[in-house]
Amino acid sequence: MRIKSIIIFVCISILAACTAQKELGYALPAEMLPQVKAEYAKRCEQGAALYKMSCGKCHNIKKGRKEIIPDFRQDQLIGYTLRVSNAQHEANMPDSLVTEEELGIIMTFLGYKKKSNIPAINH
């Protein structure tokens, strides 16, 4: 009975570790407290959803059947520069479509997502 309990415990531990690594596709600083990491991960998940709805169709890079989120440089992520540095953004991303708060959440996601090693192209 004890061996069966140990095997079950090990399997659950491995499953939990794999799930945690799979869910956390973000490069969060190791020094972050676990509860802070959890909050940032939630914000990144929100940002990923917002990015997919509002940004991905123009900014993702297609490689075969796969869509890859490019790596934005820090200067591309500062405030509204993503929106106003290009006239196309002003027309396609008015405040009514992506609020300042949502843009901040998207910036958090893009800043902490694991790198794809594909640079973002300014559109």
Secondary structure per residue as TSV (DSSP state, phi and psi in degrees):
chain	resnum	aa	ss	phi	psi
A	1	M	-	360.0	-39.2
A	2	R	H	-65.1	-40.6
A	3	I	H	-63.9	-41.0
A	4	K	H	-62.0	-41.3
A	5	S	H	-63.7	-41.0
A	6	I	H	-65.2	-43.1
A	7	I	H	-62.5	-44.5
A	8	I	H	-62.0	-44.3
A	9	F	H	-60.3	-45.2
A	10	V	H	-63.0	-44.3
A	11	C	H	-62.1	-43.4
A	12	I	H	-64.4	-41.2
A	13	S	H	-62.6	-44.2
A	14	I	H	-64.7	-44.3
A	15	L	H	-61.2	-43.6
A	16	A	H	-63.7	-41.9
A	17	A	H	-64.6	-43.2
A	18	C	H	-64.9	-42.4
A	19	T	H	-64.4	-44.2
A	20	A	H	-62.7	-42.1
A	21	Q	H	-68.2	-37.9
A	22	K	H	-67.7	-42.0
A	23	E	H	-67.6	-35.7
A	24	L	-	-92.9	84.3
A	25	G	-	-94.0	35.6
A	26	Y	B	-125.9	147.4
A	27	A	-	-96.1	76.0
A	28	L	-	-86.6	143.8
A	29	P	-	-58.4	138.3
A	30	A	T	-61.8	-28.8
A	31	E	T	-73.6	-12.1
A	32	M	S	-64.2	137.7
A	33	L	-	-65.7	149.1
A	34	P	H	-54.5	-41.4
A	35	Q	H	-69.0	-31.1
A	36	V	H	-71.3	-42.3
A	37	K	H	-57.8	-42.2
A	38	A	H	-62.1	-42.0
A	39	E	H	-67.2	-42.3
A	40	Y	H	-64.2	-39.1
A	41	A	H	-62.5	-40.7
A	42	K	H	-62.4	-44.6
A	43	R	H	-64.3	-39.0
A	44	C	H	-64.6	-39.6
A	45	E	H	-61.9	-42.5
A	46	Q	H	-62.1	-44.0
A	47	G	H	-62.8	-38.1
A	48	A	H	-62.6	-42.9
A	49	A	H	-65.0	-44.4
A	50	L	H	-64.4	-41.6
A	51	Y	H	-59.7	-46.6
A	52	K	H	-60.0	-42.2
A	53	M	H	-73.6	-37.2
A	54	S	H	-108.6	-24.4
A	55	C	T	-122.7	-34.4
A	56	G	H	-57.8	-36.6
A	57	K	H	-64.3	-26.1
A	58	C	H	-98.7	-31.2
A	59	H	H	-101.6	-22.6
A	60	N	-	-66.5	151.2
A	61	I	E	-105.2	131.6
A	62	K	E	-96.4	127.3
A	63	K	E	-126.0	101.9
A	64	G	T	65.3	-125.5
A	65	R	T	-92.3	-3.8
A	66	K	E	-96.6	136.3
A	67	E	E	-102.0	129.1
A	68	I	E	-115.5	133.1
A	69	I	-	-81.2	120.9
A	70	P	-	-73.1	168.6
A	71	D	B	-92.3	118.4
A	72	F	-	-88.2	138.2
A	73	R	-	-70.8	157.6
A	74	Q	G	-57.9	-39.9
A	75	D	G	-66.1	-22.5
A	76	Q	G	-79.5	-16.9
A	77	L	S	-100.3	0.5
A	78	I	S	-80.0	116.0
A	79	G	T	48.1	-134.7
A	80	Y	T	-85.0	4.0
A	81	T	H	-58.9	-31.0
A	82	L	H	-61.5	-35.3
A	83	R	H	-85.6	-44.7
A	84	V	H	-100.7	-4.6
A	85	S	S	-74.3	-8.1
A	86	N	S	-139.7	129.3
A	87	A	H	-58.2	-32.7
A	88	Q	H	-62.1	-37.0
A	89	H	H	-65.6	-40.6
A	90	E	H	-60.0	-39.3
A	91	A	H	-75.8	-40.5
A	92	N	H	-90.6	-16.6
A	93	M	S	-128.9	58.8
A	94	P	-	-67.8	162.9
A	95	D	T	-55.4	-25.7
A	96	S	T	-71.2	-20.6
A	97	L	T	-95.3	-42.1
A	98	V	S	-132.5	112.4
A	99	T	-	-75.8	168.9
A	100	E	H	-61.3	-39.8
A	101	E	H	-64.1	-45.3
A	102	E	H	-63.4	-39.1
A	103	L	H	-62.0	-39.6
A	104	G	H	-62.0	-39.6
A	105	I	H	-66.9	-40.9
A	106	I	H	-62.9	-41.0
A	107	M	H	-62.9	-39.1
A	108	T	H	-61.2	-47.6
A	109	F	H	-57.4	-50.0
A	110	L	H	-66.1	-31.0
A	111	G	H	-73.1	-28.8
A	112	Y	H	-110.8	-5.7
A	113	K	B	-64.3	150.7
A	114	K	-	-64.4	144.1
A	115	K	-	-70.3	140.9
A	116	S	-	-100.9	-8.3
A	117	N	S	61.9	26.2
A	118	I	-	-122.3	115.5
A	119	P	B	-69.8	148.5
A	120	A	-	-74.6	143.7
A	121	I	-	-102.9	131.2
A	122	N	-	-70.1	124.3
A	123	H	-	-101.5	360.0
